[in-house]
Amino acid sequence: YAQHPLLRTVSIDRSYYHPLTAADFHRYAMQVPAAFRFVVKAPALLTDAVVRTARGAPAAENPHFLDAGAALDCFVQPVCEGLGERVGPLLFQLPPLPREMLAGTGTQPLIERLGAFLGELPSSIGGSKPIYAVELRNAELLTPRFVRMLGSVGVRLVVGIHPRMPVAARQAAA
Protein backbone atom coordinates (compact mmCIF):
# COMPACT_ATOMS: atom_id res chain seq x y z
CA TYR A 1 0.00 0.00 0.00
CA ALA A 2 2.68 2.51 1.04
CA GLN A 3 4.63 1.81 -2.16
CA HIS A 4 1.77 2.84 -4.47
CA PRO A 5 2.51 6.32 -5.89
CA LEU A 6 -1.04 7.64 -5.32
CA LEU A 7 -1.54 6.28 -1.81
CA ARG A 8 0.43 8.45 0.61
CA THR A 9 -1.73 8.25 3.75
CA VAL A 10 -3.53 5.59 5.75
CA SER A 11 -5.56 5.70 8.95
CA ILE A 12 -4.63 3.75 12.05
CA ASP A 13 -8.04 2.89 13.46
CA ARG A 14 -7.03 0.14 15.85
CA SER A 15 -5.91 2.85 18.28
CA TYR A 16 -9.63 3.65 18.80
CA TYR A 17 -10.17 0.37 20.62
CA HIS A 18 -7.09 0.50 22.83
CA PRO A 19 -4.31 3.07 23.25
CA LEU A 20 -1.09 2.11 21.47
CA THR A 21 2.45 2.76 22.64
CA ALA A 22 5.10 4.94 21.02
CA ALA A 23 6.89 1.69 20.08
CA ASP A 24 3.75 0.45 18.28
CA PHE A 25 3.59 3.67 16.26
CA HIS A 26 7.32 3.56 15.57
CA ARG A 27 6.95 0.08 14.05
CA TYR A 28 4.34 1.50 11.66
CA ALA A 29 6.57 4.45 10.79
CA MET A 30 9.53 2.24 9.91
CA GLN A 31 7.46 0.35 7.31
CA VAL A 32 6.72 3.33 5.05
CA PRO A 33 8.65 5.94 3.03
CA ALA A 34 9.52 9.27 4.68
CA ALA A 35 6.81 11.18 2.76
CA PHE A 36 4.04 8.80 3.92
CA ARG A 37 1.66 10.02 6.65
CA PHE A 38 -0.67 8.36 9.13
CA VAL A 39 -4.05 9.64 10.30
CA VAL A 40 -4.50 8.27 13.83
CA LYS A 41 -7.81 7.79 15.59
CA ALA A 42 -7.93 8.71 19.28
CA PRO A 43 -8.97 5.98 21.72
CA ALA A 44 -12.64 5.72 22.65
CA LEU A 45 -11.30 6.03 26.20
CA LEU A 46 -11.10 9.78 25.42
CA THR A 47 -14.01 10.31 23.04
CA ASP A 48 -16.86 8.12 24.28
CA ALA A 49 -18.96 9.61 27.07
CA VAL A 50 -19.66 6.15 28.47
CA VAL A 51 -17.71 3.03 29.31
CA ARG A 52 -19.19 0.16 27.32
CA THR A 53 -19.64 -3.54 27.96
CA ALA A 54 -18.07 -6.13 25.66
CA ARG A 55 -21.31 -6.05 23.63
CA GLY A 56 -21.24 -2.24 23.29
CA ALA A 57 -23.99 -1.35 25.75
CA PRO A 58 -23.37 1.70 27.98
CA ALA A 59 -22.26 0.56 31.45
CA ALA A 60 -21.09 3.71 33.26
CA GLU A 61 -20.02 7.30 32.81
CA ASN A 62 -16.50 7.56 31.34
CA PRO A 63 -14.19 9.50 33.72
CA HIS A 64 -11.68 10.11 30.89
CA PHE A 65 -14.19 11.61 28.43
CA LEU A 66 -12.59 14.75 26.95
CA ASP A 67 -9.74 14.68 29.48
CA ALA A 68 -6.87 16.67 27.91
CA GLY A 69 -4.26 15.28 30.33
CA ALA A 70 -5.21 11.72 29.49
CA ALA A 71 -5.24 12.62 25.78
CA LEU A 72 -1.69 13.91 26.00
CA ASP A 73 -0.41 10.91 27.96
CA CYS A 74 -2.11 8.03 26.13
CA PHE A 75 -2.56 9.48 22.64
CA VAL A 76 -0.85 12.69 21.48
CA GLN A 77 2.56 12.02 23.07
CA PRO A 78 2.90 8.36 21.96
CA VAL A 79 1.67 9.15 18.43
CA CYS A 80 4.02 12.08 17.90
CA GLU A 81 6.97 10.31 19.51
CA GLY A 82 6.44 7.06 17.63
CA LEU A 83 5.51 8.37 14.17
CA GLY A 84 7.81 11.40 14.17
CA GLU A 85 7.73 13.13 10.78
CA ARG A 86 5.16 10.61 9.52
CA VAL A 87 2.39 11.87 11.82
CA GLY A 88 -0.67 13.21 10.05
CA PRO A 89 -3.98 14.40 11.51
CA LEU A 90 -4.97 13.19 14.97
CA LEU A 91 -8.65 12.32 14.77
CA PHE A 92 -11.11 12.56 17.65
CA GLN A 93 -14.18 10.63 16.47
CA LEU A 94 -17.06 11.19 18.86
CA PRO A 95 -19.33 8.14 18.82
CA PRO A 96 -23.07 8.68 19.21
CA LEU A 97 -23.45 10.47 22.51
CA PRO A 98 -26.18 9.67 25.04
CA ARG A 99 -29.39 11.64 24.40
CA GLU A 100 -29.35 13.02 27.94
CA MET A 101 -26.06 14.82 27.19
CA LEU A 102 -27.78 16.75 24.41
CA ALA A 103 -31.14 17.33 26.10
CA GLY A 104 -32.11 20.08 28.52
CA THR A 105 -29.71 22.94 27.90
CA GLY A 106 -28.98 21.61 24.41
CA THR A 107 -25.62 21.29 22.72
CA GLN A 108 -23.96 24.45 24.06
CA PRO A 109 -22.41 22.92 27.23
CA LEU A 110 -21.01 19.98 25.27
CA ILE A 111 -19.61 22.26 22.56
CA GLU A 112 -17.98 24.42 25.24
CA ARG A 113 -16.53 21.34 26.95
CA LEU A 114 -15.19 20.03 23.66
CA GLY A 115 -13.68 23.46 22.88
CA ALA A 116 -11.95 23.56 26.27
CA PHE A 117 -10.59 20.05 25.71
CA LEU A 118 -9.28 20.83 22.22
CA GLY A 119 -7.85 24.16 23.39
CA GLU A 120 -5.74 22.38 26.02
CA LEU A 121 -4.05 20.07 23.51
CA PRO A 122 -0.47 21.09 22.65
CA SER A 123 0.15 23.00 19.43
CA SER A 124 3.60 21.41 19.23
CA ILE A 125 5.17 18.40 20.85
CA GLY A 126 8.75 17.40 20.27
CA GLY A 127 9.39 18.38 16.65
CA SER A 128 5.77 17.81 15.61
CA LYS A 129 2.97 20.32 15.14
CA PRO A 130 -0.12 18.10 15.43
CA ILE A 131 -3.13 18.71 13.23
CA TYR A 132 -6.28 17.90 15.19
CA ALA A 133 -9.59 16.89 13.64
CA VAL A 134 -13.06 16.01 14.95
CA GLU A 135 -15.61 13.65 13.42
CA LEU A 136 -19.17 13.66 14.76
CA ARG A 137 -21.86 11.01 15.06
CA ASN A 138 -24.57 13.36 16.39
CA ALA A 139 -26.02 15.62 13.69
CA GLU A 140 -27.44 18.03 16.28
CA LEU A 141 -23.88 19.07 17.16
CA LEU A 142 -23.14 20.22 13.61
CA THR A 143 -24.13 23.84 14.23
CA PRO A 144 -22.60 27.22 13.41
CA ARG A 145 -21.54 27.44 17.09
CA PHE A 146 -19.70 24.10 16.78
CA VAL A 147 -17.97 25.14 13.56
CA ARG A 148 -16.94 28.51 15.09
CA MET A 149 -15.55 26.68 18.13
CA LEU A 150 -13.44 24.43 15.91
CA GLY A 151 -12.10 27.47 14.07
CA SER A 152 -11.27 29.24 17.32
CA VAL A 153 -9.05 26.36 18.46
CA GLY A 154 -7.60 25.58 15.00
CA VAL A 155 -9.21 22.15 14.67
CA ARG A 156 -10.51 20.62 11.42
CA LEU A 157 -13.97 19.16 10.84
CA VAL A 158 -14.01 15.70 9.28
CA VAL A 159 -16.79 14.94 6.83
CA GLY A 160 -17.95 11.46 7.71
CA ILE A 161 -20.40 9.09 6.11
CA HIS A 162 -22.60 7.75 8.90
CA PRO A 163 -26.37 7.09 9.11
CA ARG A 164 -26.75 9.57 11.98
CA MET A 165 -25.10 12.40 10.06
CA PRO A 166 -26.33 14.65 7.24
CA VAL A 167 -25.14 13.95 3.71
CA ALA A 168 -21.50 14.78 3.02
CA ALA A 169 -22.36 17.91 0.99
CA ARG A 170 -24.16 19.46 3.98
CA GLN A 171 -21.29 18.62 6.31
CA ALA A 172 -18.79 20.07 3.85
CA ALA A 173 -20.84 23.25 3.57
CA ALA A 174 -20.45 23.69 7.34
C-alpha positions as CSV (number, residue, x, y, z in Angstrom):
1,Y,0.0,0.0,0.0
2,A,2.7,2.5,1.0
3,Q,4.6,1.8,-2.2
4,H,1.8,2.8,-4.5
5,P,2.5,6.3,-5.9
6,L,-1.0,7.6,-5.3
7,L,-1.5,6.3,-1.8
8,R,0.4,8.4,0.6
9,T,-1.7,8.2,3.7
10,V,-3.5,5.6,5.7
11,S,-5.6,5.7,8.9
12,I,-4.6,3.7,12.0
13,D,-8.0,2.9,13.5
14,R,-7.0,0.1,15.9
15,S,-5.9,2.9,18.3
16,Y,-9.6,3.7,18.8
17,Y,-10.2,0.4,20.6
18,H,-7.1,0.5,22.8
19,P,-4.3,3.1,23.3
20,L,-1.1,2.1,21.5
21,T,2.5,2.8,22.6
22,A,5.1,4.9,21.0
23,A,6.9,1.7,20.1
24,D,3.7,0.5,18.3
25,F,3.6,3.7,16.3
26,H,7.3,3.6,15.6
27,R,6.9,0.1,14.0
28,Y,4.3,1.5,11.7
29,A,6.6,4.5,10.8
30,M,9.5,2.2,9.9
31,Q,7.5,0.4,7.3
32,V,6.7,3.3,5.1
33,P,8.7,5.9,3.0
34,A,9.5,9.3,4.7
35,A,6.8,11.2,2.8
36,F,4.0,8.8,3.9
37,R,1.7,10.0,6.6
38,F,-0.7,8.4,9.1
39,V,-4.1,9.6,10.3
40,V,-4.5,8.3,13.8
41,K,-7.8,7.8,15.6
42,A,-7.9,8.7,19.3
43,P,-9.0,6.0,21.7
44,A,-12.6,5.7,22.7
45,L,-11.3,6.0,26.2
46,L,-11.1,9.8,25.4
47,T,-14.0,10.3,23.0
48,D,-16.9,8.1,24.3
49,A,-19.0,9.6,27.1
50,V,-19.7,6.2,28.5
51,V,-17.7,3.0,29.3
52,R,-19.2,0.2,27.3
53,T,-19.6,-3.5,28.0
54,A,-18.1,-6.1,25.7
55,R,-21.3,-6.1,23.6
56,G,-21.2,-2.2,23.3
57,A,-24.0,-1.4,25.8
58,P,-23.4,1.7,28.0
59,A,-22.3,0.6,31.4
60,A,-21.1,3.7,33.3
61,E,-20.0,7.3,32.8
62,N,-16.5,7.6,31.3
63,P,-14.2,9.5,33.7
64,H,-11.7,10.1,30.9
65,F,-14.2,11.6,28.4
66,L,-12.6,14.7,26.9
67,D,-9.7,14.7,29.5
68,A,-6.9,16.7,27.9
69,G,-4.3,15.3,30.3
70,A,-5.2,11.7,29.5
71,A,-5.2,12.6,25.8
72,L,-1.7,13.9,26.0
73,D,-0.4,10.9,28.0
74,C,-2.1,8.0,26.1
75,F,-2.6,9.5,22.6
76,V,-0.9,12.7,21.5
77,Q,2.6,12.0,23.1
78,P,2.9,8.4,22.0
79,V,1.7,9.1,18.4
80,C,4.0,12.1,17.9
81,E,7.0,10.3,19.5
82,G,6.4,7.1,17.6
83,L,5.5,8.4,14.2
84,G,7.8,11.4,14.2
85,E,7.7,13.1,10.8
86,R,5.2,10.6,9.5
87,V,2.4,11.9,11.8
88,G,-0.7,13.2,10.0
89,P,-4.0,14.4,11.5
90,L,-5.0,13.2,15.0
91,L,-8.6,12.3,14.8
92,F,-11.1,12.6,17.6
93,Q,-14.2,10.6,16.5
94,L,-17.1,11.2,18.9
95,P,-19.3,8.1,18.8
96,P,-23.1,8.7,19.2
97,L,-23.5,10.5,22.5
98,P,-26.2,9.7,25.0
99,R,-29.4,11.6,24.4
100,E,-29.4,13.0,27.9
101,M,-26.1,14.8,27.2
102,L,-27.8,16.8,24.4
103,A,-31.1,17.3,26.1
104,G,-32.1,20.1,28.5
105,T,-29.7,22.9,27.9
106,G,-29.0,21.6,24.4
107,T,-25.6,21.3,22.7
108,Q,-24.0,24.5,24.1
109,P,-22.4,22.9,27.2
110,L,-21.0,20.0,25.3
111,I,-19.6,22.3,22.6
112,E,-18.0,24.4,25.2
113,R,-16.5,21.3,27.0
114,L,-15.2,20.0,23.7
115,G,-13.7,23.5,22.9
116,A,-12.0,23.6,26.3
117,F,-10.6,20.0,25.7
118,L,-9.3,20.8,22.2
119,G,-7.9,24.2,23.4
120,E,-5.7,22.4,26.0
121,L,-4.1,20.1,23.5
122,P,-0.5,21.1,22.7
123,S,0.2,23.0,19.4
124,S,3.6,21.4,19.2
125,I,5.2,18.4,20.9
126,G,8.8,17.4,20.3
127,G,9.4,18.4,16.7
128,S,5.8,17.8,15.6
129,K,3.0,20.3,15.1
130,P,-0.1,18.1,15.4
131,I,-3.1,18.7,13.2
132,Y,-6.3,17.9,15.2
133,A,-9.6,16.9,13.6
134,V,-13.1,16.0,15.0
135,E,-15.6,13.7,13.4
136,L,-19.2,13.7,14.8
137,R,-21.9,11.0,15.1
138,N,-24.6,13.4,16.4
139,A,-26.0,15.6,13.7
140,E,-27.4,18.0,16.3
141,L,-23.9,19.1,17.2
142,L,-23.1,20.2,13.6
143,T,-24.1,23.8,14.2
144,P,-22.6,27.2,13.4
145,R,-21.5,27.4,17.1
146,F,-19.7,24.1,16.8
147,V,-18.0,25.1,13.6
148,R,-16.9,28.5,15.1
149,M,-15.6,26.7,18.1
150,L,-13.4,24.4,15.9
151,G,-12.1,27.5,14.1
152,S,-11.3,29.2,17.3
153,V,-9.1,26.4,18.5
154,G,-7.6,25.6,15.0
155,V,-9.2,22.1,14.7
156,R,-10.5,20.6,11.4
157,L,-14.0,19.2,10.8
158,V,-14.0,15.7,9.3
159,V,-16.8,14.9,6.8
160,G,-18.0,11.5,7.7
161,I,-20.4,9.1,6.1
162,H,-22.6,7.8,8.9
163,P,-26.4,7.1,9.1
164,R,-26.8,9.6,12.0
165,M,-25.1,12.4,10.1
166,P,-26.3,14.7,7.2
167,V,-25.1,14.0,3.7
168,A,-21.5,14.8,3.0
169,A,-22.4,17.9,1.0
170,R,-24.2,19.5,4.0
171,Q,-21.3,18.6,6.3
172,A,-18.8,20.1,3.9
173,A,-20.8,23.3,3.6
174,A,-20.4,23.7,7.3
